[in-house]
Amino acid sequence: MHGPRLPELDVLKATAIVAVVLIHAIPPFWDRDATTVEQVIGHLTRFGVPAFLAVSGFLYYQPTPIRHGQMQRRLRRILVPYVCVSLLAFAYDTAYPGHAATGSLASGLLLGGTFGPYYYVVLLVQFVAVAWILSRVPPRVAHLLLAVATGIAIWSELQLWIWTDPFWTARNGLVWAVWFLLGWVAASYAPAVMHLTGTYRTAILTVTGMVVMLAVWAVTAQHGGWIVARGLELVSVFASLAWLFTFGRNVGRLPASVAVLSDWTYAIYLLHPFFIYLVADVLVPTTGITAAGTWPIQWLAGVGGAVAATAILRRLFGPRSRDLIGA
């Protein structure tokens, strides 16, 4: 989709990258040792990767067939920085083992496993191919696929999915397709979406905000039963995306920090694990501070370190930095 810059998407991307770094800094929300605060944060930030995929679907949308050249450029922008940073990740994991999700460099590059969070790259490549297909079929096919993907997401959320291995589930496009398709379909109705979120902005913000709070309360306090809580949590991800998109409507002048985070999202995603892991592997052992509860330091290091590294590399390499780190 081409056109003027949309602050709604910038708000989504900037918030999502901050949330994703936070997710990787705190214990998983399903960890029994996680504190209540960490569980609440974990549930509130679950929208991170879905937001990235929804924005990709929105931006990739095209009512005419996507050309092979477009597809190649997108893959190049994704894969070249990924390979460059993955080589550094492999070297880091050689020095400080325990962060790779695969056993070799070859499998790590192929499966997004040199660092655990790189599974997202595997998903993104899948959805570049999906966009090429969707641009060549009637619009109603995308609507049907969105309905099917929603059912799969519900099935997966209730942990009924037959593929229960976390490694493969994270890389399974079927599990994540609902978010990409949501963005694609929303873009196909962009004028109506913009009208609704602009006209009913206050009402949408109020309702979706209440849904998110209700879901977090139900899950963390374990009220309403397990199935109800899990269902509400899935709904809360939809609500979070709607809230952020609607919040971005009529924001006026976009803050420079939001624009930077939005423009550098991919580079920050690729680079932030280095700084989070450095806190755990170097800072904690050398300073003697307690590892428990260091997630605020890891989060700040992840965001601040990745932003600083991106700024430095952009200064050093100029326009080529987009090929090397994705920004």
Secondary structure, 3 states (H helix, E strand, C coil): CCCCCCHHHHHHHHHHHHHHHHHHHCCCCCCCCCCHHHHHHHHHCCCHHHHHHHHHHHHHCCCCCCCHHHHHHHHHHHHHHHHHHHHHHHHHHHHCCCCCCCCCHHHHHHHCCCCHHHHHHHHHHHHHHHHHHHCCCCHHHHHHHHHHHHHHHHHHHCCCCCCCCHHHHHCCHHHHHHHHHHHHHHHHCHHHHHHHHHHCHHHHHHHHHHHHHHHHHHHHHCCCCHHHHHHHHHHHHHHHHHHHHHHCCCCCCCCHHHHHHHHCHHHHHHHHHHHHHHHHHHHHHHHCCCCCCCHHHHHHHHHHHHHHHHHHHHHHHHHHHHHHHCC
